Amino acid sequence: MEAQAQGLLETEPLQGRDEDAVASADFSSMLSEEEKQELKAELVQLEDEITTLRQVLSAKERHLVEIKQKLGMNLMNELKQNFSKSWHDMQTTTAYKKTHETLSHAGQKATAAFSNVGTAISKKFGDMRSHSIGYSIRHSISMPAMRRK
């Protein structure tokens, strides 16, 4: 008998169509008039409690705003604080630290490379200048000598 009873119990959760069937079922015919009255009273009481809780929450929110105004806290200050906290939290992540380290290292290498290129260009211009000055001096010395002949 126990094996047959276990077979009657479903172990699977309700599916969408099962939930629809339960929702559309009319259980009011299964309830006595006294049970219906008790449920209606409970429903009214729950609705009143929900209304009261909403009013209390609203009053608490107004009080919160008043306290923040007295403390000089406004939306902009809160945004700044949230941004600062988020920025700090992000900077403490491992991914940020690794990225920062990699970019810093790459920046150092790029700076060294640009410095080397700058040095090479300066040296090249220096060589060109000394070559042209030498040529100019030789040219100016040889020209008067050629004229005297």
N, C-alpha and C positions, 0 to 999 in steps of 0.2 A: 504494500500500500504506500509506503514511504517513497519508493522509487517512482510510483505513478504521480504522487503529489509533487515531487521535485520536477517532473517533466511538465507540470502545469505552470510552474513559475518561470517567467521569462527573465533571462539574465542580460539581455541586450537593452541598451537605453532606448527611449522613445525616439522614433523617427519623426520627421516633419509632418507626415500625414497622420501619424498617431496623435501628435500634439493637437492638430486641427480637429480630429475626432473628439478628443477630450474637451477641447474648448467649446465645441458646438453642442456637446451633450447637455441635456437639460436635467440637472440634478435637483432642481427645485421640487420636482414631483416626488423625489425620494425623501425630502425633508418634511418633518412635521411642522405645523403652523407655529408651534412654540420655538422650534429651532430656527425657523426663518426670522422670527421676531428678534431672537438673540443675535443672529448674524447681522441683521439690519442695525441693531443698536451698536454692535461692535464696529460696524462700518462707519457709522456716524461719529463714534468716539475716535476712531483712527483718523478720520478726516479732520476733526477738531484738533487733535494732537499735532498733525502735520501743519495745519495753519498756524498754531501757536509756535511751533518750532521755527517756521519761516519768519514769523514776526520777531522772535528772539534773535535769530541769526541776523536779520536786517538791523536790529538795534545794536548788536555787537559790532557789525561792520561800520555803522555810523560812529560808534564810540572809538573804534580803531582809527578811523580817519581823523577824528578830533585829536586824539593823542599824537598821531604823526604830525599834524599841523602844529601842535604846541611844541613838539620837539624839533620843528624845523625840517622835518623830513617831507620831501615832496617827490613827485614822480621822477624828476630829473636826477635827484640825489640817489634814489633807489636804482635807477638805470645805471648810473655811474658805478655804484657799489656792485651791482650784478655783473657789469662788464669787467670791473677790476677783479672780482672773484673768479669769473670765468677765464679771464686772461691768465691769472695766476695758476688756476687749475690746469689750463692747457700747457703752460710752460713747465709744469712739473711732470708731464707725461713723458714716458720713455721715448715715444715716437718724436716728440718735439725736440728732446735733448739730442737724439741721434741726428735728426735733420739739421739742427742748429750747428752741431759739431761738423757735419759733412759740408754744409755751406760755408762755414767759417774756414775750414781747411781749403776748400775750393777757392774762396776769396783770397786767401794768402797766396795760393799758387798763381792765381790770375794776376795779382799785384806784382809778384816776382816776375812773371812773364812779361807784363807791360813794362816793368822797369828795365828788363834786359833788352826789349825791343827799343825802348827810348835811348838806352845807352848805345846800342848799336847804331841807331840813326844819328845820334849826336857825334859819334866817332866818325861815321861816314861823312857827315857834313864837315867835320873838322879836317878830315883827310882831303876832301875836295877843296876846301878853302886854302889849306896849306899848299896843295898842288897848284891851284890857280894863282896864289900869291907868288909862289916860286916862278911860275911861268911868266907872270906879269913883271916881276923884277928882272928876270933874264931878258925878257923882251924889251923892257925899257933901257937896260944896260946895252944891249946889242944894237938897238936902233941908233943912238948917237954915235956909237963907234962906227957903224956902217956909213953914216953921213959924213964923217971926217975923212974917209978914205978918198 
